[in-house]
């Protein structure tokens, strides 16, 4: 005799969901209460934003591995625009019950073709297995939690930068079109409308540290005023921040930011270019 077993569809779907998440969710209490806050709630494309991540660790929390934080920014249709996945400065295996973990990260807003409200989703996951941990926040999808919203504005809200002499043509990562950069020559100039007030200069760059010992030295000037000097010692994209006073910007309606690199190199082969450092973003933010 053949026996027919009927399983209610909702129960089956719940079971599959539990398996997909790697266990029985009802037996796994939240390990922390997360939040993400921005230093401004209206953020233009190509501008800089500072995010403050905060996790209030649960009283009975235990961590069996060093989990990563994933942070996804989505448009109103639920399409993912960009991410800020990272390892927290304090590994999760060092998080203590009842402890508050808080840190900031400064990032450039990618040039994604969207203006409007954006939602922030966050979670903790194991890089090897993909396992996600339960958190105490509104769940949007499979242990991905809604932790904030902000407005994305057009890049026209920013001070317009004109890349003048000393720059090679811009390049784009074919695997990620949002990732763009331009190489400097030995000297490179960016011109912009002078805000005539104290400002902050943000610069994201990397360099061929394998070719220089000691590393290249970079000086930033506006007119006769030296804004900053640094050793180009980062092989991964790095953000530098420098204050710029109204006096350093000068009295003219426009200002020229000049990059002066002490040493350059040539890639060789069929590439005859003289290269200094690779610049991903420059941003001037009036205070």
Secondary structure, DSSP 4 states (H G I P E B T S, - for coil): -PPP----HHHHHHHHHHHHTTS-GGG---SEEEEEEES-SEEETT-EEEEEEEEEE-TT---SS-PEEEEEEE-TTS-EEEE--EE-SS-GGG--TT-EEEEEEEEEPP--S--EEEEEEEEEE-TTT--B---SS-EEETTEEEEEEEEEE-GGGSPPEEE-TTBPPPEEETTEEEEEEEEB-SEEEEEEE---S-EEEEEEEE--GGG-SSPEEEEEEETTEEEEEEEE--SS-EEEEEEE-HHHH-SSSEEEEEEEES--B--BTTB---B--EEEEEEEEE-
